[in-house]
Amino acid sequence: MFTNRALTTGNLQAMDCFKAYDIRGRVPDELNVDIAYRIGRAYAEAINPEDVVVGRDVRHSGRELTIALVRGLVDAGVVVSDIGLCGTEEVYFATFSRQMGGGIMVTASHNPADYNGMKMVRRKSTPISGDSGLGRIRELAEKDTFVRAASKGKVLGLSCRDDYVRHMLGYIDAAKLGPLRIVVNAGNGTAGPVLDMLEEHLPFTFIKINHEPDGDFPSGIPNPLLPENRSATAEAVKNQSADLGIAWDGDFDRCFFFDEQGRFIEGYYIVGLLAKAVLAKTPGARIIHDPRLIWNTIDIVKKSGGIPVQSKTGHAFIKERMRAEDAAYGGEMSAHHYFRDFAYCDSGMIPWLLVTEIMSVLGKPLSELVNERVEMFPASGEINRRLQDPTVAIARVGDVFIPDALMVDYTDGLSVEHQSWRFNLRPSNTEPVVRLNVESRFDEALMRAKTADILSILDSFS
């Protein structure tokens, strides 16, 4: 047996950096080189891969954490292919396209600069989460006693970006694209270099802001969902008379859209737009959606000849359901979009390529593509409330709105449906927060009134 004690840099109590779907924590208090090494050893022992792809985002702590992670994998006998600075989906792509035994991305996505983490997959880029191996990896890492490998592995360099870019371009017909002016905001994450390569093959004019990878994140945390982070993209669209604005999070597995007026478009309506586009190319396919906001997606999928299938929120659940249903596309309102031809994984590049193709083929701006749907199914967007006891608060909301409901569903939290409006209220997996989404049929005033009613109840528990 082997016990690692060489790289101690902090408190090595229970590893709170392990979350429901991935690993994430503040460096060095919650995640450091010792923990990264032990995670590498634990991953190898739990998953038993012969070879693993490793990549990292732009965070300053990424290099030393990756070195420690790789050392753990190599000491366990694993052959590591290091693809360097990249986006999470590039690790997914390298894993499934090169038929590797697994993949690990060192990233904290949209978290502050002093955070880092890891996203893990098995062979074929199948996700590893709490229910599918992450718990076992945590257990082994905390125990810190590993089986000695018969021989050490080794580290190889691997370049997949050219193949990855070609794969991305395969989702569209570039000949159908128009000369759009697009504001692209990489948030100083790792999207910039990929956009530069895609630009060479597209008829677009890119107006680049926060483009260069920079682990200091001088323009703020790379999280376009935060309202304070949207203004840079919105103002650039208006000032440059652009046709579209797109912003990415730090590891670019999510992208966010702004129409030609600089208006932020809720991810819910992008799900419907992409579902329709995918069904035009794969008629009759199954489409996966989460339970938070559903009416617009179900309506579009059915009218487009597809089959809507509901899944619990979260990438691991969506991907598992997609594989079980062999679904062509899955979408979450949080801007995670999953594609069967991308090993059922989420991508932040495929969605905007498809949206620009739709705009070019139909000759319509994004505002025109979504305005009708916004009017048909107005939605609150996700509203968070920090509560001391989310369970009691959700039960109280249920007491008020369930008695005269047409349908009640507990797939993910509490979903309650009435004739003209519905809501989903769910607890966070990682903090004492509840997340509320409300939508209606053709009645924005009703949606806002019901949202206020539910928030009044929740606020009484704050």
Buried (B, 14 or more C-beta within 10 A) or exposed (E): EEEBEEBEBBEBEEBBBBBEBBBBBBBBEBBBBBBBBBBBBBBBBBBEBEBBBBBBBBBEBBBBBBBBBBBBBBBBBBBBBBBBBBBBBBBBBBBBBBEBBBBBBBBBBBBEBBBBBBBBBBBBBBBBBBEBBBBBBBEBBBEBEBEEBEEEBEBEEBEBBEBBBEBBBEBBEEEEBEEBBBBBBBBBBBBBBBBBBBBEBBEBBBBBBBBEBBBEBEBBBBBBBEEEBBEBBBBBBBEBEBBBBBBBBBBBBBBBBBBBEBBBBBBBBBBBBBBBBBBEEBEEBBBBBBBBBBBBBBBBBEEBEBBBBBBBBBBBBBBBBBBEBEBBBBBBBBBBBBBBBBBBBBBBBBBBBBBBBBBBBEEEBBBEBBBEBBEBBBBBBBBEBEBEEBEEBBEBBBEEBEEEBEEEBEBBBBBBBBEEBBBBBBBBEEEEBBBBBBBBBEBBEBBBEBBEBBBEBBEEBE
